[in-house]
Amino acid sequence: KKIEENEANSIKLNKTLKSYNLSMDDLMDDHKDAKEDLTASKKEVEAYEKLYKEYGCKETDTILDCMDVPYADGLTRPVTSGKVTSECGLRLHPTLHYYRMHEGIDISVPTGTKVYASAAGIVSKITRVANPNKANSSCGGNIVRIQHLIDGERYTTVYMHLLSINVSLGDVVTSNSVIGY
């Protein structure tokens, strides 16, 4: 009886997922990506604690000020070539097949292309995945986040779907720094 109930629940769940253009595999991928992001967040906190001690920062200091990260005048394109394949704004999601906000700009480049920091800043978070070549990584594969101070405002740029990462947490970078490929 329990097996029959579980099978009925499974069928019901799969129908619900299908109505949202999702599958059980999508949920499992999302769970795995969320675990990888949590691991990266824990490493980020540990790195900041280490940097704050190493540089003698006060709790009221921002990491950018404490480490004397260079200010930037603006953002530059992170690759020297490539085609913009998706602008920032509302778009039809490529795998979920419904409209949602896209908070970035996608630039298509060949595998192995150098990716530069868009401005001077500090590497604030790195998320690594076991298989960056997996086409359907739901959360962006290998990811680098960099904090910047531009015209007195703090910004974070995010570089996703990287084949490899060339920086470490806490690295100070400039627009000439290759952060990944």
C-alpha positions as CSV (number, residue, x, y, z in Angstrom):
1,K,0.0,0.0,0.0
2,K,2.9,2.4,0.8
3,I,4.5,1.6,-2.5
4,E,1.3,2.4,-4.3
5,E,0.8,5.7,-2.4
6,N,4.4,6.7,-3.2
7,E,4.0,5.8,-6.9
8,A,0.8,7.9,-7.0
9,N,2.5,10.8,-5.3
10,S,5.4,10.5,-7.8
11,I,3.0,10.6,-10.8
12,K,1.3,13.6,-9.3
13,L,4.6,15.4,-8.6
14,N,5.8,14.6,-12.2
15,K,2.6,16.1,-13.6
16,T,3.0,19.2,-11.5
17,L,6.7,19.6,-12.6
18,K,5.7,19.0,-16.2
19,S,3.2,21.8,-16.0
20,Y,6.1,24.1,-15.1
21,N,8.3,22.6,-17.9
22,L,10.5,21.0,-15.2
23,S,11.7,17.5,-14.4
24,M,13.0,15.7,-11.4
25,D,16.5,16.0,-13.0
26,D,16.1,19.8,-13.0
27,L,15.3,19.7,-9.3
28,M,18.3,17.5,-8.6
29,D,20.6,19.8,-10.7
30,D,19.3,22.8,-8.8
31,H,19.9,21.1,-5.5
32,K,23.5,20.2,-6.5
33,D,24.1,23.8,-7.7
34,A,22.7,25.2,-4.5
35,K,25.1,22.9,-2.5
36,E,28.0,24.1,-4.6
37,D,27.0,27.7,-4.0
38,L,26.7,27.2,-0.3
39,T,30.2,25.6,-0.2
40,A,31.5,28.7,-2.1
41,S,29.8,31.0,0.4
42,K,31.4,29.3,3.3
43,K,34.8,29.6,1.7
44,E,34.1,33.3,1.0
45,V,33.4,34.0,4.7
46,E,36.5,32.1,5.7
47,A,38.6,34.1,3.2
48,Y,37.2,37.4,4.4
49,E,37.9,36.5,8.0
50,K,41.5,35.7,7.1
51,L,41.9,38.8,5.0
52,Y,40.5,41.0,7.8
53,K,42.9,39.6,10.3
54,E,45.9,39.7,7.9
55,Y,45.3,43.4,7.0
56,G,44.2,44.5,10.5
57,C,40.8,45.6,9.2
58,K,38.2,47.0,11.6
59,E,34.7,45.5,11.5
60,T,33.5,48.9,10.2
61,D,35.9,48.8,7.2
62,T,34.8,47.5,3.9
63,I,37.2,45.0,2.4
64,L,37.7,47.3,-0.5
65,D,38.9,50.2,1.7
66,C,40.9,47.9,4.1
67,M,42.9,46.3,1.3
68,D,43.3,49.6,-0.5
69,V,41.7,48.2,-3.7
70,P,42.1,50.6,-6.6
71,Y,39.1,52.7,-7.6
72,A,37.7,52.2,-11.1
73,D,36.4,54.8,-13.5
74,G,33.8,52.5,-15.1
75,L,33.3,49.0,-16.4
76,T,34.8,47.6,-19.6
77,R,33.8,44.5,-21.6
78,P,35.3,41.4,-20.1
79,V,36.2,39.8,-23.5
80,T,38.0,41.2,-26.5
81,S,35.5,39.7,-29.0
82,G,32.2,37.8,-29.0
83,K,28.6,38.4,-29.7
84,V,26.0,39.5,-27.2
85,T,23.4,36.7,-27.1
86,S,21.2,38.0,-24.3
87,E,20.7,41.5,-23.0
88,C,19.8,42.5,-19.4
89,G,16.0,42.6,-18.9
90,L,12.9,40.4,-19.2
91,R,13.4,37.4,-21.5
92,L,12.1,34.0,-22.3
93,H,14.3,31.7,-20.1
94,P,16.1,29.3,-22.5
95,T,15.5,26.1,-20.4
96,L,12.5,26.9,-18.2
97,H,10.5,28.4,-21.1
98,Y,8.8,31.2,-19.3
99,Y,9.6,34.9,-19.0
100,R,11.8,36.0,-16.1
101,M,14.3,38.8,-15.4
102,H,17.8,38.3,-16.7
103,E,20.2,40.4,-14.6
104,G,23.2,40.2,-16.9
105,I,24.6,40.3,-20.4
106,D,25.5,37.1,-22.1
107,I,28.4,37.2,-24.5
108,S,29.1,34.1,-26.6
109,V,32.8,33.4,-27.1
110,P,34.8,30.2,-28.2
111,T,35.9,27.9,-25.4
112,G,39.3,29.0,-24.1
113,T,38.8,32.7,-24.6
114,K,40.5,34.9,-22.0
115,V,38.0,36.6,-19.6
116,Y,39.2,39.8,-18.0
117,A,37.9,41.7,-14.9
118,S,35.6,44.5,-16.1
119,A,37.3,46.9,-13.6
120,A,39.7,47.0,-10.7
121,G,38.4,45.2,-7.7
122,I,38.7,42.2,-5.3
123,V,37.6,38.7,-6.0
124,S,34.8,38.2,-3.5
125,K,33.4,34.8,-4.3
126,I,34.3,31.7,-6.4
127,T,31.9,28.9,-7.2
128,R,33.4,25.8,-8.8
129,V,31.5,22.9,-10.3
130,A,32.6,19.3,-10.8
131,N,31.9,19.4,-14.5
132,P,32.0,22.9,-16.1
133,N,31.4,21.4,-19.5
134,K,27.9,20.3,-18.5
135,A,25.6,22.2,-20.8
136,N,22.6,22.4,-18.5
137,S,24.3,23.7,-15.3
138,S,21.4,25.7,-14.0
139,C,23.4,28.2,-11.9
140,G,26.1,29.2,-14.3
141,G,28.9,26.6,-13.9
142,N,32.2,28.0,-12.6
143,I,31.6,31.5,-11.4
144,V,33.8,34.4,-10.3
145,R,32.4,37.5,-8.5
146,I,34.4,40.7,-8.2
147,Q,33.5,43.7,-6.0
148,H,34.3,47.1,-7.4
149,L,34.3,50.7,-6.2
150,I,33.2,52.9,-9.1
151,D,32.5,56.6,-8.6
152,G,32.0,56.0,-4.9
153,E,29.5,53.2,-5.4
154,R,30.0,49.5,-4.8
155,Y,29.2,47.1,-7.6
156,T,29.6,43.4,-8.1
157,T,30.3,41.8,-11.5
158,V,29.7,38.1,-12.1
159,Y,31.5,36.0,-14.6
160,M,29.7,32.7,-15.3
161,H,30.1,29.5,-17.4
162,L,33.9,29.7,-17.1
163,L,35.9,26.6,-18.2
164,S,38.6,27.4,-15.7
165,I,39.3,30.0,-13.0
166,N,42.6,31.9,-12.9
167,V,42.2,33.8,-9.6
168,S,41.7,33.1,-5.9
169,L,39.4,34.6,-3.3
170,G,40.8,37.9,-2.1
171,D,42.9,38.6,-5.1
172,V,43.0,42.3,-6.1
173,V,42.5,42.5,-9.9
174,T,42.6,45.2,-12.6
175,S,40.9,45.3,-16.0
176,N,44.1,43.7,-17.3
177,S,43.8,40.6,-15.1
178,V,42.7,37.4,-16.8
179,I,40.3,35.9,-14.3
180,G,39.5,32.8,-16.2
181,Y,38.9,31.1,-19.6
